[in-house]
């Protein structure tokens, strides 16, 4: 075979063009190479659904400068495990399956000149695999079937030794129905303050099958476990309250053949739940105990916690506008910032936040000293620093009263005019308090004078508006 070629070269303003031919007849013919397409360790999970065999497809490739027809053989070779372990350190123990545990559908195959991909079926005996697994006394063991690709001595190809073998692992697993979110919280938020007409909320209980469901009709049984609320609170230091079962609609949880997921949308009557200004979480612990089919058991410990989280009235990110008369603190009148407010109710802050300089103790001291006046518990609001993630020296603590301030406003009392100092002194009160809250617009205006813990005079004039509920609260 001859190929025409052209060369182009140039020096300065002169050049030449030359055309000729290359004779390829003397080029060396390289043999094609064959190799396995898979990785050296091939894990496969098979669910025990009554079948007696499992077919695994082995793919192999042929490549090379000149593709010619060739034959390949697939063989069982137990020594390949030792070869694998020379360069690999798996976290589990590997053991070789006996050769009789599987068989090749057609161990010797031909690839014509145009073929670059071939396939062979490796059929495993499920009963043999199950017997071997059940007899194993060690934990963390994986059984492998070692296969090699070879070329007959008279073949027209070479084997790529770097991809010449594979260890096929097949685990026979029990077909277990699993609970989505097992052991965890599934939370649905409700905002009864900004959306007071909310009547109900839906939380979903979901069961899944990790295999293709061709034949099974499953009707799961589940129940509410009230005693788990106290156990959860004790374990995690929370204070969740039980959702009364009488406030819930518990629908059937089932799936049909061809479906792999069952969902029960549990409806909770939130209109009847007490409104907690500081926010709070109601919990419905659920345990799924059966599938209605002994062949498909439910996984052990199938418990989840469905929750209705009532958004705190004041906790959130707010736009903070600094008024023209504010002075004595590190702000600039006329500017707008973002800040976070936190509801502080029933003796605790309802969500964790970052505090700097040891001021956490100061805030709890505020709560202990002043949160309950005349025997009435106050729902406090902590007004954080500028970014809302730390509490610097200008962090007031206030609460909204029921006292009419005029024009539909509510009077705001100041518990601590500047609570972020390292030392809280309740004797340092405030004067000229003209603070108010507008329920219609959800605006909080703080305006008062006071003396800082170090004796300096200051004046607050600031308005919080445009609350955005925080994702993590």
ZAMARGU-4260 file (C-alpha; in steps of 0.2 Angstrom, whole numbers, plus 5000, padded with zeros to 4 digits):
<rodrens>
0) 5000/5000/5000 | 5006/5017/4996 | 5001/5034/5003 | 5004/5051/4995 | 5011/5065/5006
5) 5016/5083/5004 | 5030/5093/5013 | 5029/5112/5015 | 5044/5122/5021 | 5050/5140/5019
10) 5065/5152/5022 | 5062/5170/5022 | 5052/5174/5006 | 5056/5158/4997 | 5048/5141/4999
15) 5045/5125/4991 | 5032/5112/4991 | 5036/5093/4989 | 5025/5078/4986 | 5029/5060/4987
20) 5024/5043/4993 | 5027/5032/5008 | 5028/5013/5006 | 5019/5005/5021 | 5021/4987/5015
25) 5037/4985/5027 | 5028/4992/5042 | 5029/4980/5057 | 5012/4972/5060 | 5008/4972/5079
30) 4997/4959/5086 | 4981/4964/5094 | 4979/4964/5112 | 4964/4957/5122 | 4960/4961/5140
35) 4946/4961/5153 | 4935/4977/5154 | 4931/4976/5172 | 4941/4981/5187 | 4952/4968/5196
40) 4939/4967/5211 | 4921/4966/5205 | 4908/4967/5219 | 4890/4961/5216 | 4876/4960/5228
45) 4862/4947/5224 | 4846/4946/5234 | 4839/4929/5238 | 4822/4930/5230 | 4821/4911/5226
50) 4831/4910/5210 | 4844/4896/5209 | 4857/4904/5198 | 4864/4921/5195 | 4872/4926/5178
55) 4886/4939/5178 | 4892/4946/5161 | 4910/4946/5158 | 4916/4959/5145 | 4932/4959/5136
60) 4941/4970/5123 | 4952/4968/5108 | 4963/4982/5102 | 4979/4984/5091 | 4986/4993/5076
65) 4979/4979/5065 | 4963/4971/5071 | 4962/4953/5066 | 4951/4939/5071 | 4956/4930/5086
70) 4950/4917/5099 | 4950/4920/5118 | 4948/4908/5133 | 4941/4912/5150 | 4947/4901/5164
75) 4946/4899/5183 | 4963/4902/5192 | 4964/4902/5211 | 4982/4909/5210 | 4975/4926/5204
80) 4970/4930/5222 | 4988/4929/5228 | 4993/4940/5213 | 4980/4953/5218 | 4985/4953/5236
85) 5003/4957/5231 | 4998/4975/5226 | 4982/4977/5236 | 4977/4978/5255 | 4958/4977/5256
90) 4949/4980/5273 | 4941/4963/5272 | 4947/4946/5271 | 4946/4938/5253 | 4944/4919/5250
95) 4942/4910/5234 | 4926/4901/5229 | 4928/4883/5223 | 4928/4881/5204 | 4911/4872/5205
100) 4902/4887/5212 | 4901/4895/5194 | 4902/4890/5176 | 4906/4898/5160 | 4893/4898/5147
105) 4905/4897/5133 | 4923/4898/5139 | 4931/4899/5122 | 4925/4913/5110 | 4930/4920/5093
110) 4931/4939/5089 | 4932/4943/5070 | 4942/4957/5063 | 4929/4970/5065 | 4924/4965/5083
115) 4932/4975/5098 | 4921/4969/5112 | 4915/4952/5117 | 4904/4945/5131 | 4903/4929/5141
120) 4891/4923/5154 | 4897/4917/5171 | 4883/4908/5180 | 4884/4906/5199 | 4875/4893/5209
125) 4865/4903/5222 | 4862/4888/5233 | 4881/4884/5233 | 4885/4903/5237 | 4872/4903/5251
130) 4879/4887/5259 | 4897/4894/5258 | 4892/4910/5266 | 4881/4902/5280 | 4896/4890/5284
135) 4908/4905/5286 | 4912/4908/5304 | 4923/4923/5302 | 4916/4940/5300 | 4921/4953/5286
140) 4924/4939/5273 | 4922/4941/5254 | 4922/4926/5243 | 4928/4929/5225 | 4928/4919/5209
145) 4945/4922/5200 | 4944/4922/5181 | 4958/4925/5168 | 4958/4929/5150 | 4970/4919/5139
150) 4974/4917/5121 | 4977/4899/5113 | 4995/4895/5108 | 4990/4897/5090 | 4981/4913/5093
155) 4983/4929/5084 | 4983/4941/5099 | 4992/4945/5115 | 4985/4946/5132 | 4987/4963/5141
160) 4994/4957/5157 | 4989/4972/5167 | 4971/4968/5164 | 4972/4949/5162 | 4961/4944/5178
165) 4947/4949/5189 | 4940/4943/5205 | 4921/4942/5204 | 4913/4944/5221 | 4895/4939/5223
170) 4886/4941/5240 | 4869/4933/5243 | 4859/4945/5253 | 4842/4943/5262 | 4829/4954/5254
175) 4825/4966/5268 | 4813/4981/5267 | 4822/4996/5274 | 4816/5012/5283 | 4821/5028/5275
180) 4829/5039/5288 | 4831/5025/5300 | 4836/5032/5317 | 4835/5050/5311 | 4824/5065/5311
185) 4812/5069/5297 | 4807/5087/5300 | 4793/5098/5293 | 4793/5116/5298 | 4777/5126/5302
190) 4776/5145/5305 | 4761/5148/5315 | 4765/5166/5318 | 4767/5172/5300 | 4754/5160/5293
195) 4742/5158/5307 | 4729/5150/5296 | 4740/5134/5294 | 4729/5120/5299 | 4739/5104/5296
200) 4756/5098/5291 | 4762/5082/5283 | 4777/5071/5287 | 4781/5056/5277 | 4785/5038/5282
205) 4794/5029/5268 | 4799/5011/5266 | 4810/5005/5252 | 4815/4989/5244 | 4834/4988/5238
210) 4829/4976/5224 | 4818/4975/5209 | 4801/4971/5215 | 4792/4960/5202 | 4780/4950/5213
215) 4778/4956/5230 | 4762/4965/5238 | 4768/4972/5255 | 4757/4979/5268 | 4768/4986/5282
220) 4763/4988/5300 | 4768/5002/5310 | 4764/5011/5327 | 4768/5026/5337 | 4780/5024/5351
225) 4777/5038/5364 | 4790/5032/5376 | 4804/5035/5364 | 4802/5054/5365 | 4808/5055/5383
230) 4822/5042/5378 | 4827/5053/5364 | 4827/5069/5374 | 4838/5061/5388 | 4850/5054/5375
235) 4853/5070/5365 | 4848/5084/5378 | 4833/5090/5368 | 4816/5095/5374 | 4805/5089/5361
240) 4786/5086/5365 | 4775/5071/5359 | 4763/5074/5345 | 4747/5066/5352 | 4742/5052/5342
245) 4724/5059/5342 | 4731/5074/5332 | 4737/5062/5318 | 4730/5053/5303 | 4739/5037/5301
250) 4736/5030/5283 | 4741/5013/5276 | 4759/5010/5271 | 4759/4997/5257 | 4766/4994/5239
255) 4762/4984/5224 | 4772/4972/5213 | 4782/4983/5202 | 4785/4996/5216 | 4800/4998/5226
260) 4794/5012/5238 | 4779/5014/5250 | 4775/5031/5257 | 4762/5035/5271 | 4759/5054/5272
265) 4755/5056/5290 | 4744/5072/5292 | 4746/5081/5309 | 4733/5094/5315 | 4745/5108/5320
270) 4731/5120/5323 | 4728/5112/5340 | 4746/5112/5345 | 4751/5126/5357 | 4761/5141/5349
275) 4778/5142/5357 | 4785/5160/5354 | 4803/5153/5356 | 4799/5139/5344 | 4800/5121/5348
280) 4799/5103/5340 | 4785/5090/5342 | 4790/5072/5339 | 4781/5057/5333 | 4792/5042/5335
285) 4787/5028/5323 | 4792/5009/5323 | 4789/4998/5308 | 4787/4980/5313 | 4782/4970/5298
290) 4779/4969/5280 | 4764/4956/5279 | 4776/4944/5270 | 4788/4933/5280 | 4799/4932/5265
295) 4802/4950/5265 | 4806/4955/5283 | 4808/4973/5289 | 4826/4978/5295 | 4829/4977/5313
300) 4828/4994/5323 | 4816/5001/5310 | 4812/5017/5320 | 4812/5035/5314 | 4807/5051/5322
305) 4794/5062/5312 | 4794/5080/5318 | 4784/5096/5317 | 4796/5110/5320 | 4787/5126/5325
310) 4797/5141/5319 | 4802/5153/5333 | 4792/5169/5332 | 4807/5181/5333 | 4822/5169/5328
315) 4828/5173/5311 | 4839/5185/5300 | 4833/5203/5301 | 4837/5219/5292 | 4844/5231/5305
320) 4842/5250/5301 | 4853/5261/5312 | 4843/5277/5317 | 4850/5295/5316 | 4851/5297/5335
325) 4861/5281/5339 | 4878/5285/5347 | 4890/5278/5359 | 4891/5261/5351 | 4901/5256/5335
330) 4888/5259/5322 | 4885/5272/5309 | 4868/5281/5309 | 4859/5279/5293 | 4866/5263/5288
335) 4858/5246/5286 | 4865/5229/5292 | 4859/5211/5294 | 4858/5204/5311 | 4850/5189/5319
340) 4837/5188/5333 | 4835/5173/5344 | 4819/5169/5355 | 4824/5165/5373 | 4809/5156/5381
345) 4805/5144/5395 | 4822/5145/5402 | 4832/5141/5387 | 4837/5147/5370 | 4829/5135/5358
350) 4842/5134/5345 | 4861/5134/5347 | 4871/5149/5342 | 4889/5154/5343 | 4894/5165/5357
355) 4911/5174/5360 | 4920/5180/5375 | 4910/5169/5388 | 4894/5179/5387 | 4884/5163/5387
360) 4884/5164/5406 | 4878/5182/5405 | 4863/5178/5395 | 4858/5164/5406 | 4860/5176/5421
365) 4848/5188/5413 | 4836/5174/5411 | 4838/5168/5429 | 4836/5186/5436 | 4823/5194/5425
370) 4814/5182/5414 | 4800/5179/5427 | 4793/5195/5434 | 4778/5195/5445 | 4777/5176/5442
375) 4775/5178/5424 | 4787/5170/5412 | 4794/5182/5399 | 4798/5177/5381 | 4814/5186/5379
380) 4822/5191/5362 | 4841/5192/5361 | 4847/5205/5349 | 4864/5199/5343 | 4879/5207/5335
385) 4881/5214/5318 | 4884/5197/5309 | 4872/5188/5320 | 4884/5174/5324 | 4893/5183/5339
390) 4887/5193/5354 | 4897/5209/5356 | 4895/5223/5368 | 4880/5230/5360 | 4868/5215/5362
395) 4852/5220/5371 | 4839/5208/5378 | 4821/5213/5377 | 4804/5206/5377 | 4787/5211/5369
400) 4773/5215/5382 | 4755/5215/5380 | 4754/5233/5384 | 4747/5245/5371 | 4759/5257/5365
405) 4747/5266/5353 | 4743/5265/5335 | 4742/5246/5336 | 4760/5244/5343 | 4765/5234/5358
410) 4777/5241/5371 | 4794/5233/5372 | 4803/5231/5389 | 4822/5231/5390 | 4829/5218/5401
415) 4847/5222/5397 | 4852/5237/5387 | 4869/5230/5384 | 4871/5212/5388 | 4886/5207/5378
420) 4899/5213/5391 | 4909/5201/5401 | 4900/5206/5416 | 4881/5208/5417 | 4875/5221/5430
425) 4856/5221/5432 | 4857/5237/5442 | 4863/5246/5426 | 4846/5250/5419 | 4840/5260/5404
430) 4831/5277/5403 | 4820/5285/5390 | 4814/5269/5384 | 4803/5272/5368 | 4804/5254/5361
435) 4789/5246/5352 | 4784/5231/5342 | 4772/5232/5327 | 4763/5215/5326 | 4755/5220/5309
440) 4772/5223/5300 | 4783/5212/5312 | 4795/5226/5315 | 4805/5229/5331 | 4811/5246/5336
445) 4823/5249/5350 | 4826/5266/5356 | 4833/5270/5374 | 4848/5277/5383 | 4859/5268/5395
450) 4876/5266/5404 | 4888/5253/5398 | 4896/5240/5410 | 4912/5251/5409 | 4902/5267/5413
455) 4900/5275/5396 | 4884/5283/5390 | 4876/5276/5375 | 4860/5278/5365 | 4851/5265/5354
460) 4840/5270/5340 | 4838/5254/5328 | 4824/5245/5319 | 4823/5227/5315 | 4812/5222/5300
465) 4810/5210/5285 | 4813/5194/5295 | 4819/5179/5286 | 4817/5162/5295 | 4834/5153/5296
470) 4836/5136/5287 | 4844/5128/5302 | 4832/5135/5315
</rodrens>
